[in-house]
Amino acid sequence: MQAQHPSSSESKATTAIAQAAGSTFKPTRPMLATAVIGAALIGYLVHKTPDARQRLEALADMAQTLGDLSERDAAVVAHLLAKPATLKGTQHV
C-alpha cells in the first residue's frame, strides 16, 4: 500500500492495521496453565499467605491432573512449596 505525504511528493510505504488484527495469537492449554501457575507462584512468593499457597497448590494439582503441567514445572512448584513461607526482614516481638 502506498500513501502520499504532504511533505514529499514521493509515495511512502504504510502498514495495514487490518493485517495485524487478523493474525491473533492462540496459546495452547499448557502455555495458559504455565502462565496462570506462574502468576500464582509470584503471588505466593510475594505475599506468603496461606490463601496464596492454597491457590498455587490447587492450580498446580489441577494442571498436572489435566496433563497441562510438565513434570519439570511440577517439580519446581513442589520444591518452592516445600520451603517454609517466612517473610524475610521481619522481626517477631
Buried (B, 14 or more C-beta within 10 A) or exposed (E): EEEEEEEEEEEEEEEEEEEEEEEEEEEEEBEEBBEBBBEBBEBBEEEBEEEBBEBBBEBBEBBBEEEBBBEEBBEBBEEBBEEEBEEEEEEEE
